[in-house]
Amino acid sequence: GFYGSNGFCLFNYFIRKRNPSKWLTGSVLLLNLVCVTIIAVSYSIVNVSAWKSSALAGENNKALIKRNRTIQRKVAILIATDVLSWVPFIIISITHFLEQLDASSWHSVFSIIILPCNCIINPVMILED
C-alpha cells in the first residue's frame, strides 16, 4: 500500500515498478535528494564562512576562534549525519525500485532507527553549547 505493510504508519519509499504510486514516490525521493544537497551546500558555506572569520581574527581574538571552531564542528556533524542518513536511504530505495535489491525488510530499520536518529541529532547539535 501507500504506507508500509509492516505496521508502521510511514510513507513506503521501497516500492516496485508496478506500484501505481511510483511517480509520487520518485518525486518525493528526488525532492529529498535535492533538499539534502541544498542542506549540505548551505552548511558547507556556513562552515567556510566561520573558517574565514577565524582566519581574519588571527590570534588576537581567542573567544571568536573558539566559537567558530565549535560552529565548524557542529556544522560538520550536521552535514555528515544528513548525508549518511539520506543518501544511503535514497540509493537503497532506487535499487529496490529497479529490482536490483529487495529492501523490504530495511523499511523498519530506516523508519525506526536511522531517519529518526538523524532528526534527533540535528536540533540537539544546534542547541548544544
C-alpha positions in Angstrom: 0.0 0.0 0.0 0.8 3.6 0.2 2.2 3.1 3.7 4.3 0.2 4.7 2.6 -3.1 5.2 4.6 -3.9 8.4 2.6 -1.9 10.9 4.5 1.4 10.6 2.3 4.3 9.6 5.1 5.8 7.5 5.3 6.5 3.8 6.6 3.5 1.9 9.6 4.5 -0.2 10.5 0.9 -1.1 8.2 0.3 -4.0 8.4 -1.7 -7.2 7.9 -0.6 -10.8 4.4 -1.9 -10.9 3.3 0.2 -7.9 0.8 2.9 -9.0 2.4 5.5 -6.7 5.8 5.1 -8.3 5.7 8.7 -9.7 4.8 10.2 -6.4 7.4 8.2 -4.6 10.1 9.1 -7.2 9.1 12.7 -6.8 9.4 12.6 -3.1 12.8 10.8 -3.3 14.1 13.4 -5.8 12.9 16.2 -3.5 14.7 14.6 -0.6 17.9 14.3 -2.6 17.6 18.0 -3.6 17.0 19.0 0.0 19.9 17.0 1.3 22.1 18.6 -1.4 20.9 22.1 -0.5 21.4 21.5 3.2 24.9 20.1 2.6 25.9 23.1 0.4 24.4 25.6 2.8 26.1 24.1 5.8 29.3 24.0 3.9 29.0 27.7 3.1 28.5 28.4 6.8 31.5 26.3 7.7 33.7 28.1 5.2 32.4 31.5 6.5 33.3 30.5 10.0 36.7 29.4 8.9 37.4 32.6 7.1 36.2 34.6 10.1 38.6 32.7 12.3 41.4 33.4 9.9 40.6 37.1 9.9 40.5 37.3 13.7 44.0 35.9 13.9 45.5 35.1 17.3 44.0 38.3 18.8 40.5 37.1 19.5 40.7 33.6 21.1 37.0 33.7 22.1 35.9 34.2 18.4 38.2 31.5 17.2 36.9 29.1 19.8 33.3 29.9 18.9 33.9 29.5 15.2 35.6 26.1 15.7 32.6 25.0 17.7 30.3 26.1 14.9 32.6 24.3 12.4 32.4 21.1 14.4 28.6 21.2 14.7 28.2 22.0 11.0 30.5 19.1 10.0 28.5 16.7 12.2 25.2 18.0 10.8 26.3 17.6 7.2 27.7 14.1 7.9 24.6 12.8 9.7 22.3 14.2 7.0 24.3 12.8 4.1 25.0 9.4 5.9 21.3 9.0 6.7 19.6 10.2 3.5 22.0 9.3 0.7 22.0 5.5 1.5 18.3 5.6 2.0 17.7 7.1 -1.4 20.2 4.7 -3.1 18.5 1.7 -1.4 15.1 3.0 -2.4 16.2 3.4 -6.0 17.9 -0.1 -6.2 14.8 -1.6 -4.7 12.6 0.1 -7.3 14.9 -1.1 -10.1 14.6 -4.6 -8.6 18.3 -5.0 -8.1 17.8 -5.4 -4.3 14.9 -6.5 -2.1 14.9 -3.8 0.6 11.5 -4.6 2.0 13.0 -5.7 5.4 15.0 -2.5 5.6 12.0 -0.2 5.7 11.7 -0.7 9.5 15.4 -0.1 10.1 15.3 3.2 8.3 11.9 4.2 9.7 12.5 3.3 13.3 16.3 3.8 13.7 18.2 5.7 11.1 16.0 8.6 10.0 14.5 9.4 13.5 18.1 9.4 14.9 19.1 11.9 12.2 16.1 14.1 13.1 17.0 14.0 16.8 20.7 14.8 16.2 20.1 18.0 14.3 18.3 20.0 17.0 20.5 18.6 19.8 23.6 19.7 17.9 22.2 23.2 17.3 21.1 23.7 20.9 24.3 22.2 22.5 26.6 24.8 24.0 
